[in-house]
Amino acid sequence: MSESTKNLVVIGAGPGGYAAAFLAADLGMDVTVIDPEVNPGGVCLYRGCIPSKALLHVAKLLSETEEAKNWGIEYDKPKIDIDKLRSWKTSVVDKLTGGVGQLTRQRKINHIRGFARFLDNKTLEVTDMEGKKNKIVVENVIIATGSRPVEIPALQLNSPNVIDSTGALDLKDVPDRLLVIGGGYIGLEMGTVYSALGSKVTVVEMTPGLLPGADRDLVRVLEKRLTDKFESILLNTKVVEMKEVKQGIRVHFEGVNPDDKEHIFDKVLMTVGRIPNSENLGLEKTKVSVVERGFIKVGEQRRTDEPNIFAIGDVAGEPMLAHKASHEGHVAVEAIAGHKSVFEPRAIPAVVFTDPEIAWCGLTETDARAQNRQVKTLRFPWAASGRAMTMDRVDGLTKLLIDPESERILGMGIVGAGAGELIAEGVVAIEMAANATDLKMSIHPHPTLSETIMETAEMFFGTSTHVYRPRRK
């Protein structure tokens, strides 16, 4: 076992890990990244955000070819070359991960392909892909090991027809009937993809509604469209047994009025959440604390109970979002560099890339009710948007949560085409402590969907041009 000394070691090279490593290198630190992949990128680039969005783009295109008949344009049924589609998706991943790899080399970051384990707070044992072990003496460490899909022991079935999100993104085939277990964002996004490609999709969710935690008025718009696209949506229902049979996977349901108790599906996609990768790191050899659900306990600088060890991203707590991880990585590095930096965002945006998209940031109505907080909620229907009408996508809604006394913007929610691009204005407004007047007086281009944000702010004063709703005295 050889030994070397490093200034900063980052364990894990996802959006949080490589963002931290890049900033540290830019600030002059000697940086080593330890990750098993050929290039940095993590689950997001290889098996998550990027490949799923590539396939969702295709799904949206297929959906629009069907809707075009409403505008006087008809296409023959699209011919889908699944091998070419898979190859294109893979090329997108390869270009992005290759680009990140190039940036790693340009910054002269030492990338070790392998796995790391703490021997103590200052020493790491690194096992490379060939099984060779090395010892690294470190000054500071950032843990960015991410998360993995939850497995339900009672539903474990060793079958190629039972897959998780990684298997779904491999796109080996398009099953005739697909069951998606879990009505969260991963399940709905992948269900959208497979439905567009031709699968009859059933979603089963054990709670009373899709996307648990998201505001119901936003979810209702999406659910209405998915009801038309999917074969079935079973709420208040859970899967209690799966068995492989000659025809596929026989699934037994239990819950509130499912159509019937058993169905047979060609494939089953398990999307019941993710858990942090905090095991097998040797954390017991340090003072690092692991709390409920396996998250690593961190402070406002993402510092653990061991002063020289930091944790960021999925392994450091909710929300499990790539952009949150990247910003945490910057904060951790700045703290190591001695800067006065803390992670205290007022608005972390969340986006569900279905069709329509759902996006929100800041305070939600669900949170406001839980906190018994008084807010003024304004909703602008996209049926009153000229731009939405020209797109034939009036199935949208823009919502603002405003403090009735200070008039500050506390939260924003959007459901509709392109909601993920629009939500950034809400993030800036909340972080900059903007008020309703600021949004109302900021001239938005016409005709655009962004105008709905301005007009929602106008509704607070009862002066929205395209929605007549006088302010109550």
Beta strands, then each sheet from edge to edge (+ up, - down):
strand 1: 2-11
strand 2: 31-34
strand 3: 110-112
strand 4: 114-120
strand 5: 123-128
strand 6: 133-143
strand 7: 147-149
strand 8: 162-163
strand 9: 177-181
strand 10: 200-204
strand 11: 232-234
strand 12: 237-245
strand 13: 248-255
strand 14: 262-265
strand 15: 267-270
strand 16: 274-276
strand 17: 309-311
strand 18: 350-352
strand 19: 357-362
strand 20: 376-381
strand 21: 397-402
strand 22: 409-416
sheet 1: 3+ 2+ 1+ 6+ 5- 4+
sheet 2: 3+ 2+ 1+ 6+ 17+
sheet 3: 7+ 16-
sheet 4: 8+ 15+ 9+ 10+ 11+
sheet 5: 12+ 13- 14+
sheet 6: 18+ 19- 22+ 21- 20+
end
